[in-house]
Every structure is written in C-alpha cells, then in structure tokens.
Amino acid sequence: MGSPAAVLAALILGQAAAKPSLGRAVAYFNDFDDAHCQAELTALLRHPQPRLVAAKAHLYLALIAMNRADPDGALAEFKKALLIDPAIDVGLEASPKARLAFQEARHELEGQLAGSDVGVARNPPGPTEGAPAAAVSEAAPSPRHGRSHALGITLVSIGAAAAAVAIYGGVALLQYDSYVNGVNAKPGQTAYGAGTPSASTANGWAIAWIPLAVAGALGIAGGVIAW
C-alpha cells in the first residue's frame, strides 16, 4: 500500500481526469476521436462555464457535426457559439466547408437579430397595464380642436351684407333701366320717379353689383364650411 501522499495524489489526479475538460476534448478532436470529443464537450456544457470556454465547446460541436455531414446541426452549434461570444472565429485551420458554414451561420443570425429589432420598432409596447391614469393620459395625444364657430359667423355676416348691397344695387339698376325704356317709348311723357337713381348712380351699380354678389356668395359659403 502506498504512502498517504501518494494516495491523495492519485485521488486528485483521478478527480481531474473525471472532470470534463475543454483541453482534453480538443485533444480528442485532434486525434480524430469525434465520439469521445463530443461526449467530453456535452459533459462540459452541463455545468456553467466561462463565456470563452462555452463558445469554443459549441464551436467544436459544430465542427464534429460537419465531419458527420450534418450541416443543420453544425449551423445550430455555430449560432450558439456566436450568441455566447460574437467575436469568436472558426479559425483558418478549419476546412473550407466549415468556414463557409460558419459564415452562413453568422449571416443568418445577423438577419434574425435585425428582423427582431424591426419587429419591436414596428410594434412599440402600449401603456403598461395597471399604470396610473395620469401617466396614460399624458402619453395620449391631445384632442384636436374643433372648427371655429366665430369665424363662420363672421364670414356669413360679411357675405350676407355684401349680398344685400348687391341686391339693392341690382334693384336700383332695374329701376333706372325701366325709366330709360319708358322715356324711349314715350318721349316727354314719362316722369322721373322719386326712387329712380341718376345715370351716374346707375352706372356705378352696373359695375359694382356683380362683384358684391360674388363676394356675398363666397362669404356665405366660407362661413358654412368654417362652421
């Protein structure tokens, strides 16, 4: 039987050998022993590992999947490695197929992450359920102001006044035309009526009544729209 120190050293070495190790897994991989390498890496990942160790473990699992012609499995493991450590690289010593699969996994992962960002931007979260009413009301847009009734009343009033003046001018112009027609029909017999406008006044109304009528119509229509 050996000394206690030798027994303790043997126990320590045995425990170290039993504990899964990334270095031992890499040694298996370099010796083309994919079965033992995969078993070592799987056991290693059952426990929390530093970021770099976990990323490299998935990287070697992807390379083992490539060796057994499983591109889907390799892509999945490459993505896991990149999610853990985005700066990881497959290395120049890997086969061209492995490097191409690694780049494909990187591109697919970037597309998936970009798509998830767009989805969040297009569907921003609504107010938190159960949030205070004051906070929700502050986030809600302010109501739009209604149309100004005062503006509508003003425009209708101006339009009505212009229309009234236009009607007065039109009536005065008709009276003058009636007087002129009477004079032409019976010279010297038609008396000048008290309400008949003069020639200068009739000429003024002949120019002004149409613009006034148009202004009245526009004012009334604008008032209705503004109301």
Summary of the structure (lengths in Angstrom):
residues: 227
radius of gyration: 48.3
end to end distance: 109.9
largest distance: 163.2
contacts: 570
relative contact order: 0.07
helix: 73%
strand: 0%
